[in-house]
């Protein structure tokens, strides 16, 4: 589908009609062009997304052309539209043709198709690769569509799209456009622009860095943001937390950065031989009304993650204390504190409400404790004793 690019206005100056840049298009050093009556007709049609065939058919009807003239008209329209695309005046909203070597991922029940240069595919995703998008029932094989397609383009975008500013930080800028979002990562030199559709099913990452380990690391970080948005649309939410496996269930330890969640889970691992699940981030959802932790590749700098899904036992909210002790929380406090430690997008009020609704549902379904603790083994022993009373 084709559509006007923001940043250009149709203007009549003397006997001529121009498409003139403004705003970001001027900053990007874009140039205006003269167009004729046919170009003006096509430009006005492109106020809404149109296919090439629709443009040709409409133009032929406008000029009342017969079928013998359609072939020549088609060539002229295609050439004109390609010129506008190359100049960044028109957007091509079409997804790229299928890559001959896509990376197919299965993460938390979502099937993701990564396309582009294989040299850009992050190594950290390899544990979640599957052979193809199909389900084998034993009798026949069914091919399923991807839940999300992410294109990796090793180029500068033809235009820098603007929108309504939703969020700005040193790490991330989020702009909302009419058909999705633009994500900018100021601290990532190898990433130019990132585009994400409203429903999260399609994203395009423009990479300008070399196809090396550093750029792949940056792409891996960007994909995390895209994945968490898509996961949120399927009611799966990410909690900043470290997790262990104890008595067949996942127990999540969440605290602000530097609070000591890694130190605390290390105590469990050392003194109670509990396996690690994830060192920094846990994705939570419900399967058949039961809360579950999904294996995901993102785990901060810990290098600790699992590919398996595990039932959720409960959540422990950590705080610093001179002694190890538990504090009883009201229901609303549990939901609020849990929500505040979610890192699923809260770019606007709609997304924030989704996070709060999930926090309310989850904290009513599993035990949630507030533990003020030291860095001593007694901290792990204190909460273990409380958990043991539940099982």
Backbone torsions as a table, in degrees:
resi	resn	phi	psi	omega
1	UNK	NA	148.7	-176.0
2	UNK	-120.1	146.4	-177.4
3	UNK	-155.7	152.1	174.3
4	UNK	-55.4	141.6	171.6
5	UNK	-89.9	133.1	175.0
6	UNK	-59.6	146.9	177.8
7	UNK	108.0	7.9	176.8
8	UNK	-133.2	143.9	179.6
9	UNK	-131.6	142.2	178.2
10	UNK	-80.5	124.0	-176.4
11	UNK	-137.0	137.1	174.3
12	UNK	-99.9	123.5	178.5
13	UNK	-127.9	110.1	-175.7
14	UNK	63.1	-132.1	-178.3
15	UNK	-84.8	-2.2	-172.0
16	UNK	-111.8	158.3	174.8
17	UNK	-113.9	132.3	-176.2
18	UNK	-122.8	152.8	162.1
19	UNK	-105.5	111.3	-173.4
20	UNK	-111.0	138.0	179.0
21	UNK	-77.7	154.5	172.0
22	UNK	-147.8	164.4	175.1
23	UNK	59.6	-126.8	-176.1
24	UNK	-61.2	-32.5	179.9
25	UNK	-63.6	-35.1	175.3
26	UNK	-69.2	-42.0	178.3
27	UNK	-60.2	-32.9	178.2
28	UNK	-83.0	5.9	177.8
29	UNK	61.1	39.0	175.4
30	UNK	-80.3	154.2	-177.7
31	UNK	-113.3	152.2	174.0
32	UNK	-83.4	164.7	178.0
33	UNK	-137.5	155.4	172.8
34	UNK	-87.5	136.3	175.6
35	UNK	-127.1	155.0	178.7
36	UNK	-94.7	-170.1	-177.9
37	UNK	-61.3	-38.7	178.6
38	UNK	-64.5	-44.9	178.0
39	UNK	-61.0	-38.7	178.2
40	UNK	-63.8	-41.6	178.2
41	UNK	-61.0	-46.5	-179.0
42	UNK	-66.2	-40.6	-180.0
43	UNK	-60.5	-43.3	-179.9
44	UNK	-66.1	-35.6	176.5
45	UNK	-63.6	-33.9	-175.2
46	UNK	-79.1	10.7	171.0
47	UNK	-62.5	-28.1	173.7
48	UNK	-121.2	153.3	-177.7
49	UNK	-57.8	133.8	-179.1
50	UNK	-136.7	149.5	172.4
51	UNK	-85.7	161.8	178.4
52	UNK	-61.5	-40.9	179.9
53	UNK	-62.2	-39.5	179.5
54	UNK	-64.4	-41.2	178.7
55	UNK	-61.8	-44.7	-178.3
56	UNK	-65.1	-44.7	-179.3
57	UNK	-63.0	-43.8	-178.8
58	UNK	-65.7	-40.8	-179.9
59	UNK	-66.9	-39.9	177.5
60	UNK	-62.4	-39.6	177.6
61	UNK	-67.7	-37.5	-179.4
62	UNK	-61.9	-40.1	-179.2
63	UNK	-96.3	4.2	178.7
64	UNK	52.6	51.6	-178.7
65	UNK	-88.0	148.9	178.4
66	UNK	-91.3	171.8	-172.6
67	UNK	-61.3	-28.4	-177.4
68	UNK	-69.1	-18.6	-177.7
69	UNK	-98.4	-6.4	-173.5
70	UNK	-65.3	-39.5	-176.6
71	UNK	-60.5	-47.5	179.9
72	UNK	-66.4	-39.3	178.2
73	UNK	-61.1	-42.4	-178.8
74	UNK	-59.4	-44.5	-179.9
75	UNK	-61.1	-41.3	-178.8
76	UNK	-67.2	-42.1	-178.9
77	UNK	-66.3	-45.1	-180.0
78	UNK	-60.4	-44.0	-179.8
79	UNK	-63.0	-42.7	-179.2
80	UNK	-64.8	-45.3	-178.7
81	UNK	-65.9	-40.0	177.5
82	UNK	-61.5	-36.4	177.3
83	UNK	-64.2	-43.5	180.0
84	UNK	-65.2	-37.1	177.9
85	UNK	-65.3	-43.9	-178.1
86	UNK	-64.8	-28.6	178.9
87	UNK	-86.9	-4.9	-178.8
88	UNK	77.7	18.4	-178.4
89	UNK	-89.2	-28.3	177.8
90	UNK	-122.9	140.2	176.2
91	UNK	-91.8	137.4	168.8
92	UNK	-99.3	104.7	-175.8
93	UNK	-85.1	0.5	-178.1
94	UNK	-69.3	143.6	172.9
95	UNK	-74.0	148.8	-179.9
96	UNK	-64.4	154.3	176.2
97	UNK	-62.2	153.9	-176.9
98	UNK	-53.8	131.8	179.4
99	UNK	-76.1	144.3	-178.1
100	UNK	-73.2	-19.1	179.7
101	UNK	-133.5	62.7	179.3
102	UNK	-73.3	157.2	170.5
103	UNK	-100.7	117.8	-178.3
104	UNK	-100.9	125.7	-176.2
105	UNK	-120.1	148.3	171.7
106	UNK	-126.5	107.8	-177.3
107	UNK	-131.0	119.9	177.0
108	UNK	56.7	36.7	178.7
109	UNK	80.2	-0.1	178.5
110	UNK	-101.8	133.3	179.0
111	UNK	-99.6	122.7	-173.5
112	UNK	-119.2	131.4	178.3
113	UNK	-109.1	114.2	178.6
114	UNK	-100.4	122.5	-177.9
115	UNK	-123.7	160.1	179.2
116	UNK	128.6	-152.1	179.3
117	UNK	-73.3	119.9	177.9
118	UNK	-54.9	-27.4	179.5
119	UNK	-66.3	-14.3	179.1
120	UNK	-96.0	-7.6	-177.5
121	UNK	-68.7	125.7	-179.2
122	UNK	-65.0	134.5	179.0
123	UNK	-64.6	-29.0	-175.7
124	UNK	-66.4	-13.5	-178.5
125	UNK	-90.6	-7.9	-170.6
126	UNK	-60.3	-32.0	-178.6
127	UNK	-68.0	-14.6	-178.0
128	UNK	-108.5	11.2	179.8
129	UNK	-73.8	143.9	170.8
130	UNK	-126.0	163.1	-172.6
131	UNK	-69.9	-40.4	-179.4
132	UNK	-162.3	176.6	179.2
133	UNK	-92.1	79.2	-179.3
134	UNK	-150.3	156.4	176.4
135	UNK	-123.6	125.2	-179.4
136	UNK	-100.6	114.5	-178.4
137	UNK	-89.0	-1.6	-177.0
138	UNK	99.5	-31.2	178.6
139	UNK	-100.9	-41.5	179.1
140	UNK	-150.8	165.3	-178.8
141	UNK	-108.1	130.0	179.1
142	UNK	-110.8	126.3	177.1
143	UNK	-87.0	133.7	-176.0
144	UNK	-116.6	149.2	178.4
145	UNK	-73.6	154.5	176.7
146	UNK	-69.2	142.2	174.0
147	UNK	-76.5	-21.8	-179.8
148	UNK	-155.9	136.1	175.1
149	UNK	-117.6	128.7	179.6
150	UNK	-122.3	118.4	177.6
151	UNK	-93.8	133.4	173.6
152	UNK	-107.5	112.7	-178.0
153	UNK	-111.9	120.9	-179.1
154	UNK	-89.6	75.8	-177.7
155	UNK	-167.6	165.4	172.0
156	UNK	-80.3	137.9	180.0
157	UNK	-62.8	148.8	-179.5
158	UNK	-66.4	-18.8	177.0
159	UNK	-154.5	156.7	176.4
160	UNK	-105.2	108.9	-173.0
161	UNK	-82.0	140.1	176.6
162	UNK	-106.2	174.6	178.2
163	UNK	-176.6	-168.3	178.9
164	UNK	-78.2	126.3	-178.1
165	UNK	-71.0	122.8	177.3
166	UNK	-104.8	-32.6	-174.1
167	UNK	-155.4	139.8	174.7
168	UNK	-141.6	125.2	173.5
169	UNK	-144.5	179.3	178.7
170	UNK	-66.8	-25.0	-176.1
171	UNK	-98.5	-29.4	-170.8
172	UNK	-149.6	136.4	171.0
173	UNK	-122.4	130.5	-179.7
174	UNK	-120.5	124.8	176.4
175	UNK	-117.1	137.2	177.2
176	UNK	-99.9	129.2	177.7
177	UNK	-113.5	-177.9	-177.9
178	UNK	-68.7	-23.1	-175.8
179	UNK	-125.1	15.3	178.9
180	UNK	159.7	-144.2	-176.8
181	UNK	-133.1	151.9	168.6
182	UNK	-113.3	126.9	178.0
183	UNK	-114.0	129.4	177.9
184	UNK	-119.8	140.9	-176.8
185	UNK	-122.1	88.2	-173.6
186	UNK	-57.5	-30.4	-176.1
187	UNK	-87.3	-4.9	-178.6
188	UNK	-105.5	100.0	-173.9
189	UNK	-65.7	-26.0	-176.3
190	UNK	-86.6	-2.7	-177.9
191	UNK	-114.3	127.1	178.3
192	UNK	-91.1	-88.1	-178.8
193	UNK	-118.1	153.1	175.8
194	UNK	-131.8	131.2	179.6
195	UNK	-115.9	136.6	-176.4
196	UNK	-134.8	128.8	179.9
197	UNK	-71.3	160.0	-178.7
198	UNK	-57.1	-39.3	-176.9
199	UNK	-88.4	-1.3	177.0
200	UNK	77.1	6.9	-176.5
201	UNK	-85.1	-12.5	-176.2
202	UNK	-143.0	136.1	176.6
203	UNK	-144.2	153.8	179.7
204	UNK	-134.5	122.4	-178.7
205	UNK	-110.0	121.2	176.3
206	UNK	-94.6	114.8	-177.8
207	UNK	-106.1	131.8	179.2
208	UNK	-115.5	-7.2	178.9
209	UNK	-81.0	168.5	176.5
210	UNK	-64.1	151.5	178.9
211	UNK	-77.8	68.7	-177.5
212	UNK	-125.7	-175.4	-176.4
213	UNK	-59.8	-38.7	-178.3
214	UNK	-65.3	-44.2	179.3
215	UNK	-66.9	-40.2	177.5
216	UNK	-61.8	-37.0	177.0
217	UNK	-63.2	-41.1	178.8
218	UNK	-67.2	-40.5	178.1
219	UNK	-63.4	-41.2	177.5
220	UNK	-57.5	-42.1	178.2
221	UNK	-65.1	-43.4	-179.7
222	UNK	-64.7	-43.0	-179.2
223	UNK	-60.5	-32.6	176.8
224	UNK	-57.2	-45.5	179.3
225	UNK	-62.1	-43.7	-179.7
226	UNK	-65.4	-43.9	-179.4
227	UNK	-63.8	-43.4	-177.9
228	UNK	-64.1	-33.5	175.0
229	UNK	-66.3	-45.6	-180.0
230	UNK	-65.1	-40.8	178.8
231	UNK	-61.2	-38.6	-179.8
232	UNK	-62.1	-33.7	178.1
233	UNK	-67.9	-16.8	177.6
234	UNK	-108.8	20.8	175.4
235	UNK	64.2	41.9	172.2
236	UNK	-122.7	130.8	-169.5
237	UNK	-129.3	145.6	-174.2
238	UNK	-104.0	128.9	178.6
239	UNK	-109.9	130.3	174.4
240	UNK	-69.8	104.8	-172.6
241	UNK	-167.8	156.3	169.9
242	UNK	-103.8	149.6	-174.3
243	UNK	-137.0	152.1	176.6
244	UNK	-130.2	164.5	175.3
245	UNK	-105.5	120.2	-179.3
246	UNK	-139.6	123.6	-178.5
247	UNK	53.3	42.3	174.2
248	UNK	77.7	7.7	-179.1
249	UNK	-131.4	158.8	177.4
250	UNK	-88.9	133.5	175.5
251	UNK	-120.1	125.1	-172.7
252	UNK	-104.5	133.4	178.6
253	UNK	-115.9	111.5	-172.0
254	UNK	-118.0	138.1	177.4
255	UNK	-163.4	164.0	177.2
256	UNK	-61.8	159.6	-179.8
257	UNK	-54.8	132.3	-179.1
258	UNK	84.9	1.7	-178.0
259	UNK	-73.5	-24.4	176.1
260	UNK	110.9	23.8	-179.3
261	UNK	-66.5	-36.0	177.8
262	UNK	-68.2	-40.1	177.8
263	UNK	-62.4	-41.1	-177.1
264	UNK	-68.2	-45.1	179.4
265	UNK	-66.9	-28.7	175.9
266	UNK	-65.3	-34.2	176.4
267	UNK	-63.9	-43.4	176.8
268	UNK	-60.8	-44.7	-177.3
269	UNK	-63.6	-40.2	-176.8
270	UNK	-76.0	-44.1	-171.6
271	UNK	-95.1	-24.3	-178.1
272	UNK	-121.0	5.4	175.9
273	UNK	55.4	36.5	178.3
274	UNK	-83.1	133.0	177.2
275	UNK	-68.2	146.8	171.6
276	UNK	-76.7	150.2	171.1
277	UNK	-111.3	-56.4	177.9
278	UNK	-147.7	137.9	-174.8
279	UNK	-86.5	-6.9	-173.5
280	UNK	-152.5	-26.0	-170.8
281	UNK	-146.3	132.2	179.5
282	UNK	-129.2	129.9	179.2
283	UNK	-97.5	126.6	-172.6
284	UNK	-120.7	140.0	173.9
285	UNK	-153.1	-172.9	178.6
286	UNK	-119.9	134.0	172.6
287	UNK	-122.9	116.9	-177.1
288	UNK	52.6	47.0	176.4
289	UNK	67.4	9.1	178.0
290	UNK	-111.5	132.6	-179.1
291	UNK	-70.6	143.0	-175.0
292	UNK	-143.3	149.7	173.9
293	UNK	-103.7	128.7	-178.8
294	UNK	-97.8	140.0	174.5
295	UNK	-69.8	128.3	178.0
296	UNK	-136.6	157.6	-175.9
297	UNK	-83.0	-13.2	-175.5
298	UNK	-86.5	125.8	-173.9
299	UNK	-149.2	29.0	-177.7
300	UNK	64.1	-140.9	179.2
301	UNK	-98.0	5.2	-174.3
302	UNK	-71.2	-31.1	-174.2
303	UNK	74.1	8.5	-177.5
304	UNK	-105.1	115.8	176.4
305	UNK	-155.0	167.0	176.4
306	UNK	-129.0	154.4	174.6
307	UNK	-95.2	-3.2	-174.3
308	UNK	-94.5	157.9	171.9
309	UNK	-98.5	137.5	-173.5
310	UNK	-134.3	137.8	175.4
311	UNK	-59.2	143.3	-179.9
312	UNK	-87.9	127.8	176.7
313	UNK	-87.2	-48.5	-179.1
314	UNK	178.9	179.7	-176.2
315	UNK	-127.6	134.0	176.8
316	UNK	-116.1	118.9	178.3
317	UNK	-91.0	118.1	-173.3
318	UNK	-93.4	143.4	173.0
319	UNK	-143.8	155.6	180.0
320	UNK	-76.5	142.6	178.4
321	UNK	-151.0	155.4	176.2
322	UNK	-78.5	-21.5	174.5
323	UNK	-130.2	165.7	179.0
324	UNK	-94.4	115.5	179.9
325	UNK	-155.9	151.3	179.0
326	UNK	-95.2	146.2	177.8
327	UNK	-121.6	130.3	179.3
328	UNK	-73.3	131.1	179.0
329	UNK	-110.7	144.9	171.0
330	UNK	-72.3	160.9	-178.2
331	UNK	-57.0	-44.1	-177.4
332	UNK	-67.6	-32.6	178.0
333	UNK	-66.6	-39.7	177.6
334	UNK	-60.6	-47.7	-178.3
335	UNK	-63.8	-42.9	-178.0
336	UNK	-66.7	-48.1	-178.8
337	UNK	-64.6	-38.1	177.5
338	UNK	-63.5	-47.5	-178.2
339	UNK	-61.1	-37.8	-177.7
340	UNK	-67.1	-15.6	179.1
341	UNK	-105.2	5.5	171.8
342	UNK	-75.6	143.0	173.8
343	UNK	-114.4	12.4	169.2
344	UNK	-64.3	147.7	-173.1
345	UNK	-54.4	138.4	172.0
346	UNK	-131.9	50.4	-173.5
347	UNK	-70.3	-23.2	178.1
348	UNK	-146.3	-179.8	-175.5
349	UNK	-66.2	-31.6	179.3
350	UNK	-64.6	-45.7	179.8
351	UNK	-69.8	-36.7	177.1
352	UNK	-61.4	-41.7	179.8
353	UNK	-64.1	-37.5	176.8
354	UNK	-61.0	-42.7	178.5
355	UNK	-62.9	-43.6	-178.5
356	UNK	-67.1	-40.9	179.0
357	UNK	-62.2	-41.5	178.9
358	UNK	-67.0	-42.5	179.7
359	UNK	-59.3	-41.0	179.1
360	UNK	-64.9	-42.8	179.9
361	UNK	-66.8	-45.6	-175.0
362	UNK	-67.6	-45.5	-176.5
363	UNK	-70.6	-15.3	173.8
364	UNK	-88.0	-7.5	-174.4
365	UNK	-105.0	-24.5	-177.7
366	UNK	-133.8	158.5	176.0
367	UNK	-63.0	137.3	175.3
368	UNK	-129.4	121.5	-177.3
369	UNK	-116.2	147.3	168.9
370	UNK	-104.5	116.3	-178.3
371	UNK	-116.0	116.3	169.7
372	UNK	-93.7	127.1	-168.6
373	UNK	-148.5	164.7	172.6
374	UNK	-93.4	-171.9	175.9
375	UNK	-100.1	15.2	-177.3
376	UNK	-90.0	160.0	177.2
377	UNK	-54.8	-26.6	179.5
378	UNK	-61.4	-24.8	178.8
379	UNK	-64.4	-47.2	178.4
380	UNK	-66.4	-37.8	179.9
381	UNK	-64.4	-36.0	-179.2
382	UNK	-62.9	-49.1	-177.5
383	UNK	-76.7	-30.7	177.0
384	UNK	-61.9	-41.4	179.6
385	UNK	-61.4	-39.6	179.9
386	UNK	-68.8	-40.2	179.6
387	UNK	-65.7	-40.2	179.1
388	UNK	-60.9	-29.7	178.1
389	UNK	-68.4	-20.0	-179.1
390	UNK	-87.9	-18.5	-171.9
391	UNK	-113.9	NA	NA
